[in-house]
Amino acid sequence: MFHELDEERAILQHLKIAGIDYGKSIALATGIDLQRVIALLEKMENEGLIERVQGDAIKRSRAKFKLSKEVHKHHLYYRLTRKGKLMLRENRSL
C-alpha cells in the first residue's frame, strides 16, 4: 500500500511518461485502486498539478501509450501542468 504522497508522485511520474492519460489507465499502470486514483486526480487538479485535456480527439504524439494515431476521447484525460512538472523536477514533497 502506498502512502498518499507516494501515490501522487506515482501518478505524476506516469503522466510525465504517458503525456496524457485517463483514470483507469493510470490505475492499471500504477497499481493504485481506481477509486483512489480518481480521488487523487481531483485533489491534484485542485492543487494545480494536473489539468484536464480539452478537445474531442487525442493524438498518439501527445498520448504516448495510445496504439492508434488518433482516438476520440471516451474518458476524462489529464496531463501535467507546469507546476506538476516543476514539482517532479525539483523532487520536492508534494
mmCIF file as gemmi writes it, N, C-alpha and C atoms, coordinates in Angstrom:
data_model
loop_
_atom_site.group_PDB
_atom_site.id
_atom_site.type_symbol
_atom_site.label_atom_id
_atom_site.label_alt_id
_atom_site.label_comp_id
_atom_site.label_asym_id
_atom_site.label_entity_id
_atom_site.label_seq_id
_atom_site.pdbx_PDB_ins_code
_atom_site.Cartn_x
_atom_site.Cartn_y
_atom_site.Cartn_z
_atom_site.occupancy
_atom_site.B_iso_or_equiv
_atom_site.pdbx_formal_charge
_atom_site.auth_seq_id
_atom_site.auth_asym_id
_atom_site.pdbx_PDB_model_num
ATOM 1 N N . MET Axp A 1 ? 0.844 -1.191 0 1 0 ? 1 A 1
ATOM 2 C CA . MET Axp A 1 ? 0 0 0 1 0 ? 1 A 1
ATOM 3 C C . MET Axp A 1 ? 0.886 1.25 0 1 0 ? 1 A 1
ATOM 4 N N . PHE Axp A 2 ? 0.577 2.141 -0.87 1 0 ? 2 A 1
ATOM 5 C CA . PHE Axp A 2 ? 1.31 3.4 -0.992 1 0 ? 2 A 1
ATOM 6 C C . PHE Axp A 2 ? 0.879 4.394 0.079 1 0 ? 2 A 1
ATOM 7 N N . HIS Axp A 3 ? 1.754 5.286 0.44 1 0 ? 3 A 1
ATOM 8 C CA . HIS Axp A 3 ? 1.432 6.464 1.227 1 0 ? 3 A 1
ATOM 9 C C . HIS Axp A 3 ? 0.878 7.485 0.226 1 0 ? 3 A 1
ATOM 10 N N . GLU Axp A 4 ? 0.026 8.423 0.648 1 0 ? 4 A 1
ATOM 11 C CA . GLU Axp A 4 ? -0.616 9.366 -0.275 1 0 ? 4 A 1
ATOM 12 C C . GLU Axp A 4 ? 0.395 10.134 -1.123 1 0 ? 4 A 1
ATOM 13 N N . LEU Axp A 5 ? 1.48 10.608 -0.526 1 0 ? 5 A 1
ATOM 14 C CA . LEU Axp A 5 ? 2.475 11.35 -1.307 1 0 ? 5 A 1
ATOM 15 C C . LEU Axp A 5 ? 3.135 10.455 -2.337 1 0 ? 5 A 1
ATOM 16 N N . ASP Axp A 6 ? 3.355 9.187 -1.994 1 0 ? 6 A 1
ATOM 17 C CA . ASP Axp A 6 ? 3.913 8.232 -2.951 1 0 ? 6 A 1
ATOM 18 C C . ASP Axp A 6 ? 2.932 7.978 -4.09 1 0 ? 6 A 1
ATOM 19 N N . GLU Axp A 7 ? 1.642 7.91 -3.765 1 0 ? 7 A 1
ATOM 20 C CA . GLU Axp A 7 ? 0.619 7.709 -4.79 1 0 ? 7 A 1
ATOM 21 C C . GLU Axp A 7 ? 0.573 8.9 -5.742 1 0 ? 7 A 1
ATOM 22 N N . GLU Axp A 8 ? 0.62 10.1 -5.19 1 0 ? 8 A 1
ATOM 23 C CA . GLU Axp A 8 ? 0.599 11.297 -6.027 1 0 ? 8 A 1
ATOM 24 C C . GLU Axp A 8 ? 1.835 11.339 -6.919 1 0 ? 8 A 1
ATOM 25 N N . ARG Axp A 9 ? 2.986 11.035 -6.355 1 0 ? 9 A 1
ATOM 26 C CA . ARG Axp A 9 ? 4.214 11.027 -7.143 1 0 ? 9 A 1
ATOM 27 C C . ARG Axp A 9 ? 4.138 9.975 -8.251 1 0 ? 9 A 1
ATOM 28 N N . ALA Axp A 10 ? 3.582 8.806 -7.959 1 0 ? 10 A 1
ATOM 29 C CA . ALA Axp A 10 ? 3.444 7.749 -8.958 1 0 ? 10 A 1
ATOM 30 C C . ALA Axp A 10 ? 2.553 8.217 -10.109 1 0 ? 10 A 1
ATOM 31 N N . ILE Axp A 11 ? 1.477 8.919 -9.789 1 0 ? 11 A 1
ATOM 32 C CA . ILE Axp A 11 ? 0.579 9.438 -10.824 1 0 ? 11 A 1
ATOM 33 C C . ILE Axp A 11 ? 1.285 10.504 -11.648 1 0 ? 11 A 1
ATOM 34 N N . LEU Axp A 12 ? 1.998 11.416 -10.992 1 0 ? 12 A 1
ATOM 35 C CA . LEU Axp A 12 ? 2.737 12.453 -11.717 1 0 ? 12 A 1
ATOM 36 C C . LEU Axp A 12 ? 3.801 11.832 -12.623 1 0 ? 12 A 1
ATOM 37 N N . GLN Axp A 13 ? 4.515 10.849 -12.114 1 0 ? 13 A 1
ATOM 38 C CA . GLN Axp A 13 ? 5.542 10.179 -12.909 1 0 ? 13 A 1
ATOM 39 C C . GLN Axp A 13 ? 4.908 9.496 -14.124 1 0 ? 13 A 1
ATOM 40 N N . HIS Axp A 14 ? 3.777 8.853 -13.898 1 0 ? 14 A 1
ATOM 41 C CA . HIS Axp A 14 ? 3.087 8.19 -15.009 1 0 ? 14 A 1
ATOM 42 C C . HIS Axp A 14 ? 2.683 9.202 -16.073 1 0 ? 14 A 1
ATOM 43 N N . LEU Axp A 15 ? 2.101 10.32 -15.652 1 0 ? 15 A 1
ATOM 44 C CA . LEU Axp A 15 ? 1.681 11.335 -16.613 1 0 ? 15 A 1
ATOM 45 C C . LEU Axp A 15 ? 2.878 11.958 -17.327 1 0 ? 15 A 1
ATOM 46 N N . LYS Axp A 16 ? 3.995 12.043 -16.658 1 0 ? 16 A 1
ATOM 47 C CA . LYS Axp A 16 ? 5.207 12.554 -17.309 1 0 ? 16 A 1
ATOM 48 C C . LYS Axp A 16 ? 5.604 11.633 -18.458 1 0 ? 16 A 1
ATOM 49 N N . ILE Axp A 17 ? 5.534 10.34 -18.241 1 0 ? 17 A 1
ATOM 50 C CA . ILE Axp A 17 ? 5.903 9.367 -19.268 1 0 ? 17 A 1
ATOM 51 C C . ILE Axp A 17 ? 4.82 9.265 -20.343 1 0 ? 17 A 1
ATOM 52 N N . ALA Axp A 18 ? 3.556 9.191 -19.907 1 0 ? 18 A 1
ATOM 53 C CA . ALA Axp A 18 ? 2.445 8.982 -20.836 1 0 ? 18 A 1
ATOM 54 C C . ALA Axp A 18 ? 2.101 10.228 -21.639 1 0 ? 18 A 1
ATOM 55 N N . GLY Axp A 19 ? 2.34 11.386 -21.073 1 0 ? 19 A 1
ATOM 56 C CA . GLY Axp A 19 ? 1.94 12.638 -21.722 1 0 ? 19 A 1
ATOM 57 C C . GLY Axp A 19 ? 0.519 13.002 -21.334 1 0 ? 19 A 1
ATOM 58 N N . ILE Axp A 20 ? -0.416 12.166 -21.717 1 0 ? 20 A 1
ATOM 59 C CA . ILE Axp A 20 ? -1.847 12.348 -21.431 1 0 ? 20 A 1
ATOM 60 C C . ILE Axp A 20 ? -2.421 10.971 -21.117 1 0 ? 20 A 1
ATOM 61 N N . ASP Axp A 21 ? -3.269 10.873 -20.106 1 0 ? 21 A 1
ATOM 62 C CA . ASP Axp A 21 ? -3.892 9.585 -19.811 1 0 ? 21 A 1
ATOM 63 C C . ASP Axp A 21 ? -5.153 9.794 -18.98 1 0 ? 21 A 1
ATOM 64 N N . TYR Axp A 22 ? -5.914 8.711 -18.8 1 0 ? 22 A 1
ATOM 65 C CA . TYR Axp A 22 ? -7.17 8.753 -18.054 1 0 ? 22 A 1
ATOM 66 C C . TYR Axp A 22 ? -7.094 7.831 -16.845 1 0 ? 22 A 1
ATOM 67 N N . GLY Axp A 23 ? -8.04 8.024 -15.923 1 0 ? 23 A 1
ATOM 68 C CA . GLY Axp A 23 ? -8.017 7.375 -14.627 1 0 ? 23 A 1
ATOM 69 C C . GLY Axp A 23 ? -7.807 5.879 -14.63 1 0 ? 23 A 1
ATOM 70 N N . LYS Axp A 24 ? -8.574 5.135 -15.41 1 0 ? 24 A 1
ATOM 71 C CA . LYS Axp A 24 ? -8.478 3.676 -15.389 1 0 ? 24 A 1
ATOM 72 C C . LYS Axp A 24 ? -7.101 3.223 -15.867 1 0 ? 24 A 1
ATOM 73 N N . SER Axp A 25 ? -6.602 3.854 -16.898 1 0 ? 25 A 1
ATOM 74 C CA . SER Axp A 25 ? -5.285 3.511 -17.414 1 0 ? 25 A 1
ATOM 75 C C . SER Axp A 25 ? -4.194 3.842 -16.387 1 0 ? 25 A 1
ATOM 76 N N . ILE Axp A 26 ? -4.344 4.971 -15.708 1 0 ? 26 A 1
ATOM 77 C CA . ILE Axp A 26 ? -3.398 5.356 -14.663 1 0 ? 26 A 1
ATOM 78 C C . ILE Axp A 26 ? -3.429 4.33 -13.529 1 0 ? 26 A 1
ATOM 79 N N . ALA Axp A 27 ? -4.632 3.905 -13.137 1 0 ? 27 A 1
ATOM 80 C CA . ALA Axp A 27 ? -4.778 2.908 -12.075 1 0 ? 27 A 1
ATOM 81 C C . ALA Axp A 27 ? -4.085 1.604 -12.453 1 0 ? 27 A 1
ATOM 82 N N . LEU Axp A 28 ? -4.277 1.152 -13.677 1 0 ? 28 A 1
ATOM 83 C CA . LEU Axp A 28 ? -3.645 -0.087 -14.134 1 0 ? 28 A 1
ATOM 84 C C . LEU Axp A 28 ? -2.127 0.044 -14.163 1 0 ? 28 A 1
ATOM 85 N N . ALA Axp A 29 ? -1.637 1.179 -14.622 1 0 ? 29 A 1
ATOM 86 C CA . ALA Axp A 29 ? -0.187 1.379 -14.748 1 0 ? 29 A 1
ATOM 87 C C . ALA Axp A 29 ? 0.505 1.528 -13.397 1 0 ? 29 A 1
ATOM 88 N N . THR Axp A 30 ? -0.176 2.138 -12.432 1 0 ? 30 A 1
ATOM 89 C CA . THR Axp A 30 ? 0.448 2.41 -11.134 1 0 ? 30 A 1
ATOM 90 C C . THR Axp A 30 ? 0.136 1.359 -10.073 1 0 ? 30 A 1
ATOM 91 N N . GLY Axp A 31 ? -0.913 0.569 -10.298 1 0 ? 31 A 1
ATOM 92 C CA . GLY Axp A 31 ? -1.319 -0.421 -9.295 1 0 ? 31 A 1
ATOM 93 C C . GLY Axp A 31 ? -2.131 0.169 -8.153 1 0 ? 31 A 1
ATOM 94 N N . ILE Axp A 32 ? -2.56 1.425 -8.314 1 0 ? 32 A 1
ATOM 95 C CA . ILE Axp A 32 ? -3.381 2.093 -7.299 1 0 ? 32 A 1
ATOM 96 C C . ILE Axp A 32 ? -4.853 1.852 -7.645 1 0 ? 32 A 1
ATOM 97 N N . ASP Axp A 33 ? -5.671 1.608 -6.653 1 0 ? 33 A 1
ATOM 98 C CA . ASP Axp A 33 ? -7.1 1.369 -6.846 1 0 ? 33 A 1
ATOM 99 C C . ASP Axp A 33 ? -7.748 2.503 -7.649 1 0 ? 33 A 1
ATOM 100 N N . LEU Axp A 34 ? -8.636 2.157 -8.563 1 0 ? 34 A 1
ATOM 101 C CA . LEU Axp A 34 ? -9.255 3.143 -9.452 1 0 ? 34 A 1
ATOM 102 C C . LEU Axp A 34 ? -9.959 4.259 -8.69 1 0 ? 34 A 1
ATOM 103 N N . GLN Axp A 35 ? -10.753 3.94 -7.676 1 0 ? 35 A 1
ATOM 104 C CA . GLN Axp A 35 ? -11.455 4.972 -6.918 1 0 ? 35 A 1
ATOM 105 C C . GLN Axp A 35 ? -10.474 5.908 -6.227 1 0 ? 35 A 1
ATOM 106 N N . ARG Axp A 36 ? -9.374 5.357 -5.764 1 0 ? 36 A 1
ATOM 107 C CA . ARG Axp A 36 ? -8.324 6.166 -5.132 1 0 ? 36 A 1
ATOM 108 C C . ARG Axp A 36 ? -7.672 7.082 -6.167 1 0 ? 36 A 1
ATOM 109 N N . VAL Axp A 37 ? -7.396 6.559 -7.357 1 0 ? 37 A 1
ATOM 110 C CA . VAL Axp A 37 ? -6.805 7.367 -8.433 1 0 ? 37 A 1
ATOM 111 C C . VAL Axp A 37 ? -7.733 8.525 -8.785 1 0 ? 37 A 1
ATOM 112 N N . ILE Axp A 38 ? -9.018 8.25 -8.909 1 0 ? 38 A 1
ATOM 113 C CA . ILE Axp A 38 ? -9.982 9.301 -9.262 1 0 ? 38 A 1
ATOM 114 C C . ILE Axp A 38 ? -9.986 10.395 -8.195 1 0 ? 38 A 1
ATOM 115 N N . ALA Axp A 39 ? -9.988 9.994 -6.922 1 0 ? 39 A 1
ATOM 116 C CA . ALA Axp A 39 ? -9.96 10.98 -5.833 1 0 ? 39 A 1
ATOM 117 C C . ALA Axp A 39 ? -8.665 11.794 -5.871 1 0 ? 39 A 1
ATOM 118 N N . LEU Axp A 40 ? -7.547 11.138 -6.115 1 0 ? 40 A 1
ATOM 119 C CA . LEU Axp A 40 ? -6.26 11.846 -6.17 1 0 ? 40 A 1
ATOM 120 C C . LEU Axp A 40 ? -6.18 12.767 -7.385 1 0 ? 40 A 1
ATOM 121 N N . LEU Axp A 41 ? -6.726 12.335 -8.515 1 0 ? 41 A 1
ATOM 122 C CA . LEU Axp A 41 ? -6.728 13.197 -9.704 1 0 ? 41 A 1
ATOM 123 C C . LEU Axp A 41 ? -7.498 14.485 -9.426 1 0 ? 41 A 1
ATOM 124 N N . GLU Axp A 42 ? -8.634 14.351 -8.761 1 0 ? 42 A 1
ATOM 125 C CA . GLU Axp A 42 ? -9.429 15.539 -8.417 1 0 ? 42 A 1
ATOM 126 C C . GLU Axp A 42 ? -8.642 16.457 -7.475 1 0 ? 42 A 1
ATOM 127 N N . LYS Axp A 43 ? -8.026 15.87 -6.453 1 0 ? 43 A 1
ATOM 128 C CA . LYS Axp A 43 ? -7.231 16.64 -5.494 1 0 ? 43 A 1
ATOM 129 C C . LYS Axp A 43 ? -6.067 17.338 -6.195 1 0 ? 43 A 1
ATOM 130 N N . MET Axp A 44 ? -5.354 16.604 -7.045 1 0 ? 44 A 1
ATOM 131 C CA . MET Axp A 44 ? -4.191 17.15 -7.734 1 0 ? 44 A 1
ATOM 132 C C . MET Axp A 44 ? -4.583 18.216 -8.756 1 0 ? 44 A 1
ATOM 133 N N . GLU Axp A 45 ? -5.762 18.054 -9.354 1 0 ? 45 A 1
ATOM 134 C CA . GLU Axp A 45 ? -6.258 19.093 -10.268 1 0 ? 45 A 1
ATOM 135 C C . GLU Axp A 45 ? -6.551 20.371 -9.48 1 0 ? 45 A 1
ATOM 136 N N . ASN Axp A 46 ? -7.18 20.241 -8.327 1 0 ? 46 A 1
ATOM 137 C CA . ASN Axp A 46 ? -7.469 21.403 -7.481 1 0 ? 46 A 1
ATOM 138 C C . ASN Axp A 46 ? -6.196 22.098 -7.001 1 0 ? 46 A 1
ATOM 139 N N . GLU Axp A 47 ? -5.124 21.34 -6.839 1 0 ? 47 A 1
ATOM 140 C CA . GLU Axp A 47 ? -3.845 21.903 -6.408 1 0 ? 47 A 1
ATOM 141 C C . GLU Axp A 47 ? -3.044 22.488 -7.577 1 0 ? 47 A 1
ATOM 142 N N . GLY Axp A 48 ? -3.536 22.285 -8.798 1 0 ? 48 A 1
ATOM 143 C CA . GLY Axp A 48 ? -2.85 22.836 -9.968 1 0 ? 48 A 1
ATOM 144 C C . GLY Axp A 48 ? -1.695 21.996 -10.483 1 0 ? 48 A 1
ATOM 145 N N . LEU Axp A 49 ? -1.596 20.734 -10.046 1 0 ? 49 A 1
ATOM 146 C CA . LEU Axp A 49 ? -0.516 19.865 -10.502 1 0 ? 49 A 1
ATOM 147 C C . LEU Axp A 49 ? -0.819 19.199 -11.831 1 0 ? 49 A 1
ATOM 148 N N . ILE Axp A 50 ? -2.092 18.989 -12.108 1 0 ? 50 A 1
ATOM 149 C CA . ILE Axp A 50 ? -2.528 18.395 -13.372 1 0 ? 50 A 1
ATOM 150 C C . ILE Axp A 50 ? -3.708 19.193 -13.888 1 0 ? 50 A 1
ATOM 151 N N . GLU Axp A 51 ? -4.037 18.979 -15.168 1 0 ? 51 A 1
ATOM 152 C CA . GLU Axp A 51 ? -5.194 19.645 -15.759 1 0 ? 51 A 1
ATOM 153 C C . GLU Axp A 51 ? -5.901 18.693 -16.698 1 0 ? 51 A 1
ATOM 154 N N . ARG Axp A 52 ? -7.18 18.956 -16.915 1 0 ? 52 A 1
ATOM 155 C CA . ARG Axp A 52 ? -7.96 18.17 -17.86 1 0 ? 52 A 1
ATOM 156 C C . ARG Axp A 52 ? -7.57 18.577 -19.273 1 0 ? 52 A 1
ATOM 157 N N . VAL Axp A 53 ? -7.607 17.611 -20.166 1 0 ? 53 A 1
ATOM 158 C CA . VAL Axp A 53 ? -7.265 17.861 -21.565 1 0 ? 53 A 1
ATOM 159 C C . VAL Axp A 53 ? -8.55 18.16 -22.326 1 0 ? 53 A 1
ATOM 160 N N . GLN Axp A 54 ? -8.558 19.273 -23.032 1 0 ? 54 A 1
ATOM 161 C CA . GLN Axp A 54 ? -9.728 19.698 -23.803 1 0 ? 54 A 1
ATOM 162 C C . GLN Axp A 54 ? -9.668 19.115 -25.212 1 0 ? 54 A 1
ATOM 163 N N . GLY Axp A 55 ? -10.823 19.064 -25.872 1 0 ? 55 A 1
ATOM 164 C CA . GLY Axp A 55 ? -10.894 18.608 -27.254 1 0 ? 55 A 1
ATOM 165 C C . GLY Axp A 55 ? -11.606 17.281 -27.379 1 0 ? 55 A 1
ATOM 166 N N . ASP Axp A 56 ? -11.877 16.9 -28.628 1 0 ? 56 A 1
ATOM 167 C CA . ASP Axp A 56 ? -12.629 15.683 -28.901 1 0 ? 56 A 1
ATOM 168 C C . ASP Axp A 56 ? -11.75 14.477 -29.218 1 0 ? 56 A 1
ATOM 169 N N . ALA Axp A 57 ? -10.508 14.717 -29.622 1 0 ? 57 A 1
ATOM 170 C CA . ALA Axp A 57 ? -9.629 13.619 -30.024 1 0 ? 57 A 1
ATOM 171 C C . ALA Axp A 57 ? -8.255 13.804 -29.393 1 0 ? 57 A 1
ATOM 172 N N . ILE Axp A 58 ? -7.588 12.679 -29.233 1 0 ? 58 A 1
ATOM 173 C CA . ILE Axp A 58 ? -6.243 12.657 -28.674 1 0 ? 58 A 1
ATOM 174 C C . ILE Axp A 58 ? -5.312 12.053 -29.72 1 0 ? 58 A 1
ATOM 175 N N . LYS Axp A 59 ? -4.238 12.715 -30.038 1 0 ? 59 A 1
ATOM 176 C CA . LYS Axp A 59 ? -3.244 12.189 -30.976 1 0 ? 59 A 1
ATOM 177 C C . LYS Axp A 59 ? -2.193 11.387 -30.221 1 0 ? 59 A 1
ATOM 178 N N . ARG Axp A 60 ? -1.719 10.331 -30.853 1 0 ? 60 A 1
ATOM 179 C CA . ARG Axp A 60 ? -0.721 9.475 -30.223 1 0 ? 60 A 1
ATOM 180 C C . ARG Axp A 60 ? 0.556 10.243 -29.896 1 0 ? 60 A 1
ATOM 181 N N . SER Axp A 61 ? 0.858 11.278 -30.655 1 0 ? 61 A 1
ATOM 182 C CA . SER Axp A 61 ? 2.066 12.061 -30.376 1 0 ? 61 A 1
ATOM 183 C C . SER Axp A 61 ? 1.972 12.744 -29.006 1 0 ? 61 A 1
ATOM 184 N N . ARG Axp A 62 ? 0.763 12.961 -28.515 1 0 ? 62 A 1
ATOM 185 C CA . ARG Axp A 62 ? 0.578 13.574 -27.199 1 0 ? 62 A 1
ATOM 186 C C . ARG Axp A 62 ? 0.311 12.537 -26.115 1 0 ? 62 A 1
ATOM 187 N N . ALA Axp A 63 ? -0.288 11.425 -26.477 1 0 ? 63 A 1
ATOM 188 C CA . ALA Axp A 63 ? -0.604 10.351 -25.523 1 0 ? 63 A 1
ATOM 189 C C . ALA Axp A 63 ? 0.237 9.135 -25.908 1 0 ? 63 A 1
ATOM 190 N N . LYS Axp A 64 ? 1.374 8.981 -25.294 1 0 ? 64 A 1
ATOM 191 C CA . LYS Axp A 64 ? 2.385 8.012 -25.705 1 0 ? 64 A 1
ATOM 192 C C . LYS Axp A 64 ? 1.917 6.561 -25.681 1 0 ? 64 A 1
ATOM 193 N N . PHE Axp A 65 ? 0.966 6.203 -24.845 1 0 ? 65 A 1
ATOM 194 C CA . PHE Axp A 65 ? 0.555 4.815 -24.722 1 0 ? 65 A 1
ATOM 195 C C . PHE Axp A 65 ? -0.605 4.431 -25.642 1 0 ? 65 A 1
ATOM 196 N N . LYS Axp A 66 ? -1.113 5.36 -26.426 1 0 ? 66 A 1
ATOM 197 C CA . LYS Axp A 66 ? -2.196 5.05 -27.357 1 0 ? 66 A 1
ATOM 198 C C . LYS Axp A 66 ? -1.64 4.262 -28.537 1 0 ? 66 A 1
ATOM 199 N N . LEU Axp A 67 ? -2.398 3.272 -29.018 1 0 ? 67 A 1
ATOM 200 C CA . LEU Axp A 67 ? -1.929 2.43 -30.103 1 0 ? 67 A 1
ATOM 201 C C . LEU Axp A 67 ? -2.246 2.992 -31.482 1 0 ? 67 A 1
ATOM 202 N N . SER Axp A 68 ? -3.383 3.651 -31.636 1 0 ? 68 A 1
ATOM 203 C CA . SER Axp A 68 ? -3.728 4.216 -32.935 1 0 ? 68 A 1
ATOM 204 C C . SER Axp A 68 ? -3.236 5.656 -33.035 1 0 ? 68 A 1
ATOM 205 N N . LYS Axp A 69 ? -3.159 6.166 -34.263 1 0 ? 69 A 1
ATOM 206 C CA . LYS Axp A 69 ? -2.631 7.509 -34.479 1 0 ? 69 A 1
ATOM 207 C C . LYS Axp A 69 ? -3.481 8.581 -33.828 1 0 ? 69 A 1
ATOM 208 N N . GLU Axp A 70 ? -4.792 8.37 -33.791 1 0 ? 70 A 1
ATOM 209 C CA . GLU Axp A 70 ? -5.693 9.327 -33.166 1 0 ? 70 A 1
ATOM 210 C C . GLU Axp A 70 ? -6.906 8.578 -32.646 1 0 ? 70 A 1
ATOM 211 N N . VAL Axp A 71 ? -7.357 8.913 -31.458 1 0 ? 71 A 1
ATOM 212 C CA . VAL Axp A 71 ? -8.554 8.288 -30.888 1 0 ? 71 A 1
ATOM 213 C C . VAL Axp A 71 ? -9.502 9.372 -30.403 1 0 ? 71 A 1
ATOM 214 N N . HIS Axp A 72 ? -10.791 9.093 -30.508 1 0 ? 72 A 1
ATOM 215 C CA . HIS Axp A 72 ? -11.78 10.017 -29.961 1 0 ? 72 A 1
ATOM 216 C C . HIS Axp A 72 ? -11.863 9.777 -28.465 1 0 ? 72 A 1
ATOM 217 N N . LYS Axp A 73 ? -11.993 10.853 -27.73 1 0 ? 73 A 1
ATOM 218 C CA . LYS Axp A 73 ? -11.999 10.762 -26.278 1 0 ? 73 A 1
ATOM 219 C C . LYS Axp A 73 ? -13.298 10.137 -25.772 1 0 ? 73 A 1
ATOM 220 N N . HIS Axp A 74 ? -13.139 9.086 -24.989 1 0 ? 74 A 1
ATOM 221 C CA . HIS Axp A 74 ? -14.277 8.458 -24.318 1 0 ? 74 A 1
ATOM 222 C C . HIS Axp A 74 ? -14.103 8.524 -22.807 1 0 ? 74 A 1
ATOM 223 N N . HIS Axp A 75 ? -13.027 9.126 -22.372 1 0 ? 75 A 1
ATOM 224 C CA . HIS Axp A 75 ? -12.689 9.226 -20.955 1 0 ? 75 A 1
ATOM 225 C C . HIS Axp A 75 ? -12.319 10.665 -20.639 1 0 ? 75 A 1
ATOM 226 N N . LEU Axp A 76 ? -12.097 10.932 -19.376 1 0 ? 76 A 1
ATOM 227 C CA . LEU Axp A 76 ? -11.612 12.231 -18.935 1 0 ? 76 A 1
ATOM 228 C C . LEU Axp A 76 ? -10.094 12.129 -18.836 1 0 ? 76 A 1
ATOM 229 N N . TYR Axp A 77 ? -9.404 12.833 -19.714 1 0 ? 77 A 1
ATOM 230 C CA . TYR Axp A 77 ? -7.946 12.762 -19.789 1 0 ? 77 A 1
ATOM 231 C C . TYR Axp A 77 ? -7.297 13.889 -19.001 1 0 ? 77 A 1
ATOM 232 N N . TYR Axp A 78 ? -6.09 13.594 -18.492 1 0 ? 78 A 1
ATOM 233 C CA . TYR Axp A 78 ? -5.323 14.552 -17.705 1 0 ? 78 A 1
ATOM 234 C C . TYR Axp A 78 ? -3.903 14.632 -18.236 1 0 ? 78 A 1
ATOM 235 N N . ARG Axp A 79 ? -3.244 15.761 -17.944 1 0 ? 79 A 1
ATOM 236 C CA . ARG Axp A 79 ? -1.821 15.938 -18.229 1 0 ? 79 A 1
ATOM 237 C C . ARG Axp A 79 ? -1.225 16.801 -17.125 1 0 ? 79 A 1
ATOM 238 N N . LEU Axp A 80 ? 0.103 16.782 -17.056 1 0 ? 80 A 1
ATOM 239 C CA . LEU Axp A 80 ? 0.804 17.6 -16.07 1 0 ? 80 A 1
ATOM 240 C C . LEU Axp A 80 ? 0.687 19.074 -16.425 1 0 ? 80 A 1
ATOM 241 N N . THR Axp A 81 ? 0.61 19.908 -15.417 1 0 ? 81 A 1
ATOM 242 C CA . THR Axp A 81 ? 0.722 21.352 -15.614 1 0 ? 81 A 1
ATOM 243 C C . THR Axp A 81 ? 2.197 21.714 -15.424 1 0 ? 81 A 1
ATOM 244 N N . ARG Axp A 82 ? 2.502 22.954 -15.669 1 0 ? 82 A 1
ATOM 245 C CA . ARG Axp A 82 ? 3.867 23.441 -15.434 1 0 ? 82 A 1
ATOM 246 C C . ARG Axp A 82 ? 4.248 23.214 -13.965 1 0 ? 82 A 1
ATOM 247 N N . LYS Axp A 83 ? 3.317 23.498 -13.069 1 0 ? 83 A 1
ATOM 248 C CA . LYS Axp A 83 ? 3.567 23.306 -11.638 1 0 ? 83 A 1
ATOM 249 C C . LYS Axp A 83 ? 3.859 21.834 -11.329 1 0 ? 83 A 1
ATOM 250 N N . GLY Axp A 84 ? 3.115 20.929 -11.94 1 0 ? 84 A 1
ATOM 251 C CA . GLY Axp A 84 ? 3.346 19.496 -11.738 1 0 ? 84 A 1
ATOM 252 C C . GLY Axp A 84 ? 4.704 19.059 -12.254 1 0 ? 84 A 1
ATOM 253 N N . LYS Axp A 85 ? 5.096 19.583 -13.418 1 0 ? 85 A 1
ATOM 254 C CA . LYS Axp A 85 ? 6.412 19.258 -13.98 1 0 ? 85 A 1
ATOM 255 C C . LYS Axp A 85 ? 7.526 19.78 -13.081 1 0 ? 85 A 1
ATOM 256 N N . LEU Axp A 86 ? 7.37 21.006 -12.584 1 0 ? 86 A 1
ATOM 257 C CA . LEU Axp A 86 ? 8.375 21.579 -11.691 1 0 ? 86 A 1
ATOM 258 C C . LEU Axp A 86 ? 8.493 20.776 -10.403 1 0 ? 86 A 1
ATOM 259 N N . MET Axp A 87 ? 7.347 20.326 -9.896 1 0 ? 87 A 1
ATOM 260 C CA . MET Axp A 87 ? 7.333 19.539 -8.671 1 0 ? 87 A 1
ATOM 261 C C . MET Axp A 87 ? 8.152 18.259 -8.851 1 0 ? 87 A 1
ATOM 262 N N . LEU Axp A 88 ? 7.987 17.594 -9.984 1 0 ? 88 A 1
ATOM 263 C CA . LEU Axp A 88 ? 8.761 16.391 -10.253 1 0 ? 88 A 1
ATOM 264 C C . LEU Axp A 88 ? 10.238 16.71 -10.429 1 0 ? 88 A 1
ATOM 265 N N . ARG Axp A 89 ? 10.508 17.762 -11.175 1 0 ? 89 A 1
ATOM 266 C CA . ARG Axp A 89 ? 11.893 18.122 -11.466 1 0 ? 89 A 1
ATOM 267 C C . ARG Axp A 89 ? 12.656 18.479 -10.195 1 0 ? 89 A 1
ATOM 268 N N . GLU Axp A 90 ? 12.009 19.215 -9.312 1 0 ? 90 A 1
ATOM 269 C CA . GLU Axp A 90 ? 12.669 19.641 -8.089 1 0 ? 90 A 1
ATOM 270 C C . GLU Axp A 90 ? 12.698 18.554 -7.031 1 0 ? 90 A 1
ATOM 271 N N . ASN Axp A 91 ? 11.945 17.47 -7.307 1 0 ? 91 A 1
ATOM 272 C CA . ASN Axp A 91 ? 11.902 16.327 -6.398 1 0 ? 91 A 1
ATOM 273 C C . ASN Axp A 91 ? 11.514 16.748 -4.988 1 0 ? 91 A 1
ATOM 274 N N . ARG Axp A 92 ? 10.581 17.689 -4.917 1 0 ? 92 A 1
ATOM 275 C CA . ARG Axp A 92 ? 10.108 18.178 -3.616 1 0 ? 92 A 1
ATOM 276 C C . ARG Axp A 92 ? 8.969 17.329 -3.115 1 0 ? 92 A 1
ATOM 277 N N . SER Axp A 93 ? 8.678 17.468 -1.855 1 0 ? 93 A 1
ATOM 278 C CA . SER Axp A 93 ? 7.493 16.828 -1.282 1 0 ? 93 A 1
ATOM 279 C C . SER Axp A 93 ? 6.271 17.501 -1.866 1 0 ? 93 A 1
ATOM 280 N N . LEU Axp A 94 ? 5.247 16.702 -2.107 1 0 ? 94 A 1
ATOM 281 C CA . LEU Axp A 94 ? 4.023 17.244 -2.686 1 0 ? 94 A 1
ATOM 282 C C . LEU Axp A 94 ? 3.226 17.906 -1.643 1 0 ? 94 A 1
